[in-house]
Amino acid sequence: MKAALIALALLLVALAASPARAQGPVVNESSAQGVFPDGITFTLDAESATGFDEIRLVYQIAPDGVRATTDPDCTGGTAVRCTYDLAAGNRTPLIPGAEVTYFWRVTIGGERTDTAAQVVVYEDTRFDWQQISDGNVTLWWYEGSEEDARAVLAAGREALDRISALLQTSVDFPVKIRYYGSAQEMQAAIISDNQEGVITLGEVVYSDTAMVSADSAPLDIARHEIAHIVIREALRGPFNVPDWLNEGTAVYAQTEPLSSQRQALDAAIETGQVFSVRSISSASAGALGSRVALFYAQSWSLVDFLIATYGEEDFAALFQAFDEGASIDGALEQVYGFNQDGLENAWREHVGLPPREAPTPDGDALQEPPTEADPTPDVSSDEADGGSGSSTVVVIAIVALMVVLAAGLVVRGVTIVRRRR
């Protein structure tokens, strides 16, 4: 009995001498407020009797962003107020409808505690949005008639089904279309930095969201953008397709190329000043306004040639080859038996041009576009599909999400490949 009492006394002495366990934080407020078009402000008010070792904000932008951590600005000692401004922009593509999951990681006395996860939705609060759905496709709009909105929704639905069947893939997740009354009103909601003479009419940043404006051909713009979403789903791995195949397939999803694109291609064929296939493996071939229409038109013509000549099964097999990691030449040879130069000469023969005299090396200099005709004339009202005509040069700018996000990009969340029409 005496020994037991001594042991108990020693235990009490040891407990009294040991440091007290750090207590978790008392969270008085954890919130996030979107302020369109600037971004989202996160706020934490918390207390701890012993103070804080470290406080970090952890967030992830759905559906494509990787988890990111950052140091907020904090003031105070045992009672702190922390804020962090997640600014919208090219490095942080926050677009309307973006869902951001976040929590605070608090370290006190060497022990880490995560607050409960919360979700904030970043919205364009300038307009009173309405929404309609067809299956897994939902469209948001605020201007114009419901009939017009349903026409755009139907075009998106059609493209989703048609290009999914073409590429032998399926898109089962919810697909979103944000339909703006004008490109000018849409500008604040997208990430394109328009160049002179280039107006953004449609954009895909996230793998589930298409941005469409009503200015010109909104039905075909919707088809084009939805096609990019399907293309991304067909390439789930880390590999990509050449830009002529990506953009050419998206133009193929339209009912037809826009008239400015047709005119640019016809002029280039007439003068023999078409791009080489190798040069349009990168969209930089169409980076300038004078080249944009030809880049998209010739990309479409190559895709149309492959499908019309060799069939849809081989075209789907081409995407499968890229998905498995084949090079451009390797994928073409695997499916069609020719490389990029062989494709170019077969296509040139198809459109009435002689073979190129010598193969063009990878990374060859870009050819000059036609000078005999303006490849980007004014958009006429007859191609507006219910939108208004324009007296200025209108060219579509596209941003297509076509890369798998790198795990190391943890500060700003996503990386994109930019494509411009």
ZIRA-V535883 format. One record per helix or strand of 3 or more residues. SS is the DSSP state (A for helix, B for strand). FROM is the first residue (numbers start at 1). TO is the last residue. Records with the same first field share a line. If there is no record, write none. Layout:
# ZIRA-V535883
SS->FROM-TO ; FROM-TO
This chain:
# ZIRA-V535883
A->2-17 ; 146-167 ; 183-187 ; 218-234 ; 243-253 ; 259-271 ; 279-281 ; 283-286 ; 289-310 ; 312-323 ; 328-336 ; 340-350 ; 381-383
B->26-35 ; 39-47 ; 54-62 ; 68-71 ; 73-76 ; 79-87 ; 98-108 ; 111-114 ; 118-122 ; 130-134 ; 137-141 ; 175-180 ; 202-204 ; 209-213
